[in-house]
Each structure stands twice: as C-alpha cells, then as structure tokens.
Amino acid sequence: MVTEINRKTGKEKIKELLTAAGDKEKLLLASKYSGKLKLKQSPLAIQKKLRNEWN
C-alpha cells in the first residue's frame, strides 16, 4: 500500500493514515542483530576473495 503525504497534510490526517495502515506487530528489532563477528581472516582478505570470485 502506498500513502502519499505532502506538506499540507495535517497531523490528524497523518495519524489517521498510520492507524489505517496498521501492522504494528511486524516491527524489526535491529538490536537483535547488532554485535561483533569473529573472523578467521582479515576483512580485507575476505573482501578480496569475494571480489575475485568472478575472475
């Protein structure tokens, strides 16, 4: 669904459109995926290996 909002749209209308869109349960919890990776190689070596796959 596409909702167009321009500068003249009031706060009440925006809130009304957001509640009509719903789906508040499908929020992404980005903190779940944050953290550090433990790598066996240096990041540059991995990057060179990935870029060299097509050659």
C-alpha positions in Angstrom: 0.0 0.0 0.0 1.3 3.4 -0.9 0.3 6.5 1.0 1.3 9.9 -0.3 1.8 12.7 2.2 2.5 16.3 1.2 3.4 19.4 3.1 -0.3 20.4 3.6 -1.3 17.1 5.2 -2.2 17.8 8.9 -1.0 15.8 11.9 -4.5 14.3 12.5 -4.7 13.1 8.9 -1.2 11.5 9.2 -2.1 9.7 12.4 -5.4 8.5 10.8 -3.4 7.1 7.8 -0.9 5.4 10.1 -3.6 3.7 12.1 -5.4 2.6 8.9 -2.1 1.0 7.7 -1.8 -1.0 11.0 0.7 -3.9 11.1 2.4 -2.7 14.3 3.3 -6.3 15.1 5.8 -6.5 12.2 8.4 -4.2 13.6 12.1 -5.0 13.1 14.1 -5.3 16.3 17.5 -4.2 14.9 19.2 -4.6 18.3 18.7 -8.4 17.9 21.2 -8.4 15.0 23.8 -6.0 16.4 27.1 -7.2 17.7 30.6 -8.3 16.5 31.7 -11.0 14.2 34.5 -13.3 15.0 36.5 -13.7 11.8 39.2 -16.2 10.9 40.7 -13.9 8.2 41.3 -10.2 8.0 38.3 -8.3 6.5 40.5 -7.1 3.6 41.4 -10.7 2.7 37.7 -11.7 2.7 36.8 -8.7 0.6 39.5 -9.5 -2.0 38.4 -13.2 -2.1 34.7 -12.2 -2.7 35.6 -9.7 -5.4 37.9 -12.2 -7.1 35.2 -14.9 -7.4 34.2 -13.8 -10.9 37.7 -13.7 -12.4 
